Amino acid sequence: MIEWFEKNRVFSVILFVLIAVEIFFFSSITGKVSGPWTGLKVSMTYHFSVFFLLNFFLMVSLNGGKNEKEKNGVKIKYLIIAAIFSVVYSLLDEIHQLFVPFRYADLRDILTNNAGIFLSILVYTYSKNSWKH
């Protein structure tokens, strides 16, 4: 499946952009007057999943479309670029929420986002390396 997305990189780029827009959209929704622990499991699952996918499709977009010699390998610079972009986007998302009524920046969200980002790096790297053999 990853190979298909790499060969058809335009779909990876589209999914990456849609996920980034979706994150911004949901962060722009006015919060409710409730505590930070409301719906914690749902919130953590959402944050983990959405940033896993954001970073995953960014890595596929950056690494895909290479010539046949480079195709099976994972370039470390693309992993680093994707990770830095995703972590910065996560931080900016939390800062953005400071300006939305009844929303706040939360360290738990940032840590959960980063866990999803780094797991996506591990899954992608493992998948690419296991196909080589």
Buried (B, 14 or more C-beta within 10 A) or exposed (E): EBBEBBEBBEBBBEBBBEBBEEBEEEBEEEBEEEEEEEEEEEBBEBBBEBBBBBBBBBBBBBBBBBEEEEBEEBEEEBBEBBBEBBBEBBBEBBEBBEEEEEBEEBEEBBBBBBBBBBBBBEBBBEBBEEEEE
